Amino acid sequence: MAEVFFSPCPRGLEALLAAELERLGGRELRALHGGVSWQGDWTACQRANLESRLATRVMWRVAQGRYRAEIDIYKLAYSVTWAKWFTADDTIRIYVTAQKSPLKSLEFITLRVKDAVCDHFRTVAGKRPSVDTANPGVRIHVFLTADTVTLYIDTSGEPLYKRGYKPAAVEAPVKENLAAGILCLSGWQPGEALLDPMCGSGTFLIEAAQMALDIAPGLGRGFAFERFRHHDRAGWAGVRAAAERRRQPSRALAVFGSDVVGEWVRRSRVNLEAAGLADCVQLERADLLERRPPAAEGVMVANPPYGVRLGETEELAAFYPRLGDALKRSWGGWRCYFFSADPQLPKLIGLKASRRTPLFNGALECRLYEYRMVSGSNRSRVAPDRAAG
């Protein structure tokens, strides 16, 4: 019998995630606001955790019902056969989110669901699990609409964008699954030259290298479902082995990274080494306004800085026109993608975006701006807008 799952993702990537989950064995897929509802067997759940580049989690639906008051939610949570899937020795944490719920306190709902799970274990096992808000063994997610409540067990554990490397992060990076989604939206294909000229902690570079070498993003980490009582160890070993067989050996790729700040180039190198990809990507310290393209054509993708304080805003007002000039001067034949929350970027860069794709970096509304630079022209002859931003 097929199980029902929900996989959240960065907002704006839902359609891409649905297509990815279908390739991984998902069925009855529905792209919703902020994620995808889907059905599948446990092999599909395992593959989604191991191989999805876009999902944030894979949550397994264990109960759903209607409610009018807090007691209805308690009764539903108490009725779930939690002890079939984990033990009272496992630690738990309850997460509650709501859309249009008439109930006033999500904190109180969190406590009532925790009480229900603990009371269930007292009844069937004589002892209750402990709560661990920092590193729980089992994450239980509760989602409320105006009149329905859905309970999920998180099969992932740590969010899936935590790939199991990255010791040298920089402030406010783009999450790995969002970076992978941006690469997908750019249309970049392995073998095509790719440059991140503002490489920061190297997220785009690592995601691209893993795509090019068909490295499943979860091979370096573990998952919550591995601790479930009904976990199929032999089946999971087969899923992992199949992914390992597809993994290509490291080799030099047409993937390039640079940054004007030497420390960020160093951090990118540290993270590439941690991911086992240091020999795959060519890194250098360089100023985008002055550097030359590493190939006659390719894809540039970058997350440029955007102004928060007054001084930064003034600096960017001077930087963006120079960036536009540099692209026109040197980057003919390249498709350039800039991911930014700064609404001034398209106004000041002096180029007409051929596409603007709305995306969210957490709660921050952003745009992915596409600029197609035409070879042999000092002007930006780009296609008309295909999507309003």
NORFENUR-V910513 format. One record per residue. N is the residue number from 1. RES is the residue in one letter. SS is DSSP state (H for helix, E for strand, - for the rest). PHI is phi in degrees with one decimal (* if undefined). PSI is psi in radians with two decimals (* if undefined). Layout:
n = {N,N}
res = {RES,RES}
ss = {SS,SS}
phi = {PHI,PHI}
psi = {PSI,PSI}
//
This chain:
n = {1,2,3,4,5,6,7,8,9,10,11,12,13,14,15,16,17,18,19,20,21,22,23,24,25,26,27,28,29,30,31,32,33,34,35,36,37,38,39,40,41,42,43,44,45,46,47,48,49,50,51,52,53,54,55,56,57,58,59,60,61,62,63,64,65,66,67,68,69,70,71,72,73,74,75,76,77,78,79,80,81,82,83,84,85,86,87,88,89,90,91,92,93,94,95,96,97,98,99,100,101,102,103,104,105,106,107,108,109,110,111,112,113,114,115,116,117,118,119,120,121,122,123,124,125,126,127,128,129,130,131,132,133,134,135,136,137,138,139,140,141,142,143,144,145,146,147,148,149,150,151,152,153,154,155,156,157,158,159,160,161,162,163,164,165,166,167,168,169,170,171,172,173,174,175,176,177,178,179,180,181,182,183,184,185,186,187,188,189,190,191,192,193,194,195,196,197,198,199,200,201,202,203,204,205,206,207,208,209,210,211,212,213,214,215,216,217,218,219,220,221,222,223,224,225,226,227,228,229,230,231,232,233,234,235,236,237,238,239,240,241,242,243,244,245,246,247,248,249,250,251,252,253,254,255,256,257,258,259,260,261,262,263,264,265,266,267,268,269,270,271,272,273,274,275,276,277,278,279,280,281,282,283,284,285,286,287,288,289,290,291,292,293,294,295,296,297,298,299,300,301,302,303,304,305,306,307,308,309,310,311,312,313,314,315,316,317,318,319,320,321,322,323,324,325,326,327,328,329,330,331,332,333,334,335,336,337,338,339,340,341,342,343,344,345,346,347,348,349,350,351,352,353,354,355,356,357,358,359,360,361,362,363,364,365,366,367,368,369,370,371,372,373,374,375,376,377,378,379,380,381,382,383,384,385,386,387,388,389}
res = {M,A,E,V,F,F,S,P,C,P,R,G,L,E,A,L,L,A,A,E,L,E,R,L,G,G,R,E,L,R,A,L,H,G,G,V,S,W,Q,G,D,W,T,A,C,Q,R,A,N,L,E,S,R,L,A,T,R,V,M,W,R,V,A,Q,G,R,Y,R,A,E,I,D,I,Y,K,L,A,Y,S,V,T,W,A,K,W,F,T,A,D,D,T,I,R,I,Y,V,T,A,Q,K,S,P,L,K,S,L,E,F,I,T,L,R,V,K,D,A,V,C,D,H,F,R,T,V,A,G,K,R,P,S,V,D,T,A,N,P,G,V,R,I,H,V,F,L,T,A,D,T,V,T,L,Y,I,D,T,S,G,E,P,L,Y,K,R,G,Y,K,P,A,A,V,E,A,P,V,K,E,N,L,A,A,G,I,L,C,L,S,G,W,Q,P,G,E,A,L,L,D,P,M,C,G,S,G,T,F,L,I,E,A,A,Q,M,A,L,D,I,A,P,G,L,G,R,G,F,A,F,E,R,F,R,H,H,D,R,A,G,W,A,G,V,R,A,A,A,E,R,R,R,Q,P,S,R,A,L,A,V,F,G,S,D,V,V,G,E,W,V,R,R,S,R,V,N,L,E,A,A,G,L,A,D,C,V,Q,L,E,R,A,D,L,L,E,R,R,P,P,A,A,E,G,V,M,V,A,N,P,P,Y,G,V,R,L,G,E,T,E,E,L,A,A,F,Y,P,R,L,G,D,A,L,K,R,S,W,G,G,W,R,C,Y,F,F,S,A,D,P,Q,L,P,K,L,I,G,L,K,A,S,R,R,T,P,L,F,N,G,A,L,E,C,R,L,Y,E,Y,R,M,V,S,G,S,N,R,S,R,V,A,P,D,R,A,A,G}
ss = {-,-,E,E,E,E,E,E,E,-,-,-,-,H,H,H,H,H,H,H,H,H,H,-,-,-,E,E,E,E,E,E,-,-,E,E,E,E,E,E,-,H,H,H,H,H,H,H,H,H,H,-,-,-,E,-,-,-,E,E,E,E,E,E,E,E,-,-,-,H,H,H,H,H,H,H,H,H,H,-,-,H,H,H,-,-,-,-,-,-,-,E,E,E,E,E,E,E,-,-,-,-,-,-,-,H,H,H,H,H,H,H,H,H,H,H,H,H,H,H,H,H,H,H,H,-,-,-,-,-,E,-,-,-,-,-,-,E,E,E,E,E,E,E,-,-,-,E,E,E,E,E,E,E,-,-,-,-,-,-,-,-,-,-,-,-,-,-,-,-,-,-,-,-,-,H,H,H,H,H,H,H,H,H,H,H,-,-,-,-,-,-,-,E,E,E,-,-,-,-,-,-,H,H,H,H,H,H,H,H,H,H,-,-,-,-,-,-,-,-,-,-,-,H,H,H,H,-,-,-,-,-,H,H,H,H,H,H,H,H,H,H,H,H,H,H,-,-,-,-,-,-,-,-,E,E,E,E,E,-,-,H,H,H,H,H,H,H,H,H,H,H,H,H,-,-,-,-,-,-,E,E,E,E,E,-,-,-,-,-,-,-,-,-,-,-,-,E,E,E,E,E,-,-,-,-,-,-,-,H,H,H,H,H,H,H,H,H,H,H,H,H,H,H,H,H,H,H,H,H,-,-,-,E,E,E,E,E,E,E,-,-,-,-,H,H,H,H,-,-,-,-,-,-,E,E,E,E,E,E,E,-,-,E,E,E,E,E,E,E,E,E,-,-,-,-,-,-,-,-,-,-,-,-,-,-,-,-,-}
phi = {*,-71.1,-91.2,-109.3,-128.5,-133.3,-117.4,-72.5,-155.3,-57.6,-63.1,110.2,-108.0,-60.6,-66.5,-62.8,-65.2,-59.3,-64.8,-65.2,-64.4,-63.6,-63.9,-91.6,109.4,-72.3,-134.1,50.7,-81.1,-133.6,-75.8,-117.4,-70.1,89.4,169.0,-133.7,-90.9,-155.4,-120.7,175.5,-89.8,-70.6,-64.2,-64.5,-61.7,-64.1,-64.8,-62.6,-64.1,-75.1,-114.0,-68.1,-91.4,-111.0,-72.4,-91.1,-152.6,-123.1,-108.1,-97.8,-78.3,-113.9,-165.3,-153.4,-166.5,-95.5,-145.6,-124.2,-145.1,-59.4,-63.9,-65.9,-68.8,-58.9,-62.9,-64.3,-65.4,-66.8,-76.2,-71.7,-86.0,-54.9,-67.9,-70.8,-112.4,-151.0,-114.3,-68.5,-82.1,-78.9,-87.5,-130.7,-145.4,-105.9,-118.9,-124.3,-129.2,-147.0,-130.6,64.9,-74.8,-78.2,-72.0,-84.1,-123.7,-69.5,-63.2,-68.2,-61.7,-57.1,-64.9,-67.0,-68.5,-58.8,-61.1,-64.6,-63.8,-65.7,-64.4,-58.7,-69.4,-60.3,-68.8,-95.8,-127.3,80.9,-151.1,-117.7,-73.4,-93.5,-93.0,-133.7,-80.9,-89.3,-143.7,-71.1,-73.7,-131.3,-104.1,-111.3,-108.0,-118.1,-122.6,-110.7,-104.6,-61.3,-145.7,-123.5,-127.8,-124.3,-110.2,-126.3,-104.7,-77.9,-87.8,-92.3,88.4,-59.9,-56.1,-68.3,-71.6,-84.8,-81.0,103.1,-133.2,75.5,-81.1,-123.8,-71.9,-111.0,-64.1,50.0,-75.1,-74.0,-61.3,-60.4,-71.8,-69.3,-61.0,-62.3,-64.4,-63.9,-61.7,-63.8,-65.2,-72.6,79.3,-60.7,-122.6,-52.7,103.6,-83.0,-63.0,-131.9,-131.3,-110.6,-85.8,-134.4,-73.5,52.8,-93.7,86.0,-60.9,-60.5,-65.2,-68.7,-61.7,-64.3,-63.6,-65.4,-62.2,-63.1,-96.6,53.7,-92.7,-60.6,-66.2,-98.3,-65.3,-97.5,-146.3,-109.2,-138.6,-62.3,-63.6,-66.3,-99.1,-67.1,-65.1,-96.8,-63.2,-88.8,-65.4,-67.4,-63.1,-65.8,-61.1,-68.0,-63.7,-64.8,-63.1,-63.7,-68.1,-62.7,-66.5,-77.9,-64.4,-86.9,-67.1,-61.5,-156.5,-66.6,-114.6,-83.4,-120.5,-128.6,-136.3,-153.8,-158.9,-74.3,-98.3,-61.4,-63.4,-73.0,-62.8,-62.3,-65.5,-59.7,-64.0,-59.7,-70.4,-62.5,-64.0,-63.8,-86.2,73.8,-124.5,-61.4,-84.1,-93.3,-119.5,-96.0,-113.2,-156.4,-87.6,-160.8,-95.2,-54.1,-68.2,-121.3,-71.7,-100.2,-65.0,-80.2,-154.8,-65.1,-151.4,166.7,-122.0,-105.0,-135.6,-152.8,-113.1,-69.7,-64.8,-133.8,-71.4,-115.6,-94.8,-58.3,-62.5,-63.5,-59.8,-66.2,-62.9,-69.4,-60.2,-85.2,-73.9,-57.9,-61.2,-67.4,-62.9,-59.3,-62.9,-63.9,-63.0,-65.2,-75.6,-123.8,-116.3,-59.0,91.8,-104.5,-98.6,-113.2,-126.5,-121.1,-100.2,-154.0,-94.5,-91.2,-68.7,-80.4,-55.5,-66.4,-77.4,-96.0,-72.7,78.9,-125.5,-94.9,-67.1,-81.4,-157.7,-127.7,-109.5,-70.4,-142.9,-120.0,-102.0,66.8,-90.1,-88.2,-75.7,-132.9,-136.5,-102.9,-96.2,-107.6,-127.5,-98.1,-88.9,-92.2,-65.1,73.7,-135.7,-94.5,-115.6,-90.3,-92.8,-116.3,-67.9,-64.3,-54.8,-103.0,-148.1,-76.7,-104.8}
psi = {2.36,2.43,2.82,2.32,2.79,2.24,1.89,2.78,2.93,2.37,2.30,-0.24,0.19,-0.77,-0.71,-0.71,-0.72,-0.76,-0.69,-0.79,-0.58,-0.71,-0.47,0.09,0.04,2.62,2.91,0.87,2.39,1.99,2.12,3.14,1.88,0.21,-2.99,2.24,2.39,2.90,2.71,3.02,-3.11,-0.45,-0.72,-0.67,-0.78,-0.76,-0.68,-0.73,-0.76,-0.66,-0.26,2.23,-0.24,-0.47,2.61,-0.62,2.94,1.92,2.29,2.15,2.17,-0.23,2.65,2.47,3.08,2.73,2.71,-0.44,3.01,-0.59,-0.55,-0.65,-0.72,-0.82,-0.72,-0.79,-0.63,-0.56,-0.26,2.46,1.11,-0.66,-0.22,-0.43,-0.46,3.04,2.96,-0.22,-0.24,2.51,2.69,2.79,2.44,2.30,2.31,2.27,2.70,2.58,1.99,0.44,2.41,-0.19,2.49,-0.59,1.91,-0.50,-0.69,-0.68,-0.72,-0.79,-0.71,-0.68,-0.72,-0.77,-0.71,-0.77,-0.78,-0.70,-0.66,-0.81,-0.63,-0.68,-0.78,-0.36,-0.18,0.01,2.86,2.66,2.75,2.75,2.34,1.86,-0.27,-0.85,1.18,2.59,-0.58,2.17,2.16,2.15,2.34,2.22,2.17,2.33,-2.86,-0.54,0.11,2.65,2.34,2.33,2.31,2.60,2.29,2.10,-0.11,-0.74,-2.09,2.56,2.58,-0.32,-0.17,1.70,-0.20,0.24,-2.66,1.19,-0.20,1.07,2.73,2.95,2.37,0.96,2.84,2.25,2.66,-0.70,-0.53,-0.71,-0.75,-0.69,-0.69,-0.71,-0.70,-0.75,-0.49,-0.30,0.12,2.41,2.49,2.38,-0.48,2.46,2.40,2.33,2.29,1.83,0.04,1.10,-0.28,-2.05,0.10,0.30,-0.87,-0.70,-0.75,-0.75,-0.73,-0.75,-0.70,-0.67,-0.81,-0.60,0.11,0.81,2.05,2.26,-0.31,0.16,-0.38,0.28,3.02,3.07,2.69,-0.62,-0.33,-0.30,-0.05,2.58,-0.54,0.31,2.27,1.61,-0.69,-0.74,-0.72,-0.68,-0.64,-0.68,-0.79,-0.73,-0.68,-0.69,-0.68,-0.65,-0.56,-0.32,2.19,2.62,2.69,2.47,2.85,2.26,2.85,0.91,2.18,2.50,2.55,2.90,2.61,-0.34,2.05,-0.60,-0.63,-0.57,-0.71,-0.75,-0.69,-0.74,-0.74,-0.77,-0.66,-0.71,-0.72,-0.57,0.00,0.46,0.28,-0.55,-0.05,-0.44,2.41,2.08,2.53,2.77,2.16,2.66,2.13,-0.58,-0.28,-0.39,2.78,2.70,2.50,-0.12,2.87,-0.54,2.82,-2.80,2.23,2.32,2.34,2.65,1.47,2.77,2.66,2.61,2.33,-0.87,2.83,-0.78,-0.69,-0.72,-0.74,-0.69,-0.74,-0.58,-0.51,-0.55,-0.80,-0.79,-0.63,-0.62,-0.80,-0.73,-0.74,-0.71,-0.78,-0.62,-0.69,-0.21,0.52,2.40,-0.08,2.54,2.12,2.30,2.18,2.14,2.09,2.58,0.06,1.91,-0.20,-0.32,-0.94,-0.41,-0.61,-0.35,-0.35,0.30,2.68,2.08,2.30,-0.29,2.50,2.03,2.07,2.31,2.81,2.32,1.62,-2.21,-0.03,2.10,2.26,3.11,2.55,1.95,2.27,2.28,2.07,1.91,2.20,2.31,2.56,0.34,2.44,0.12,2.76,1.59,1.67,2.80,2.69,2.80,2.32,-0.27,2.33,2.55,*}
//
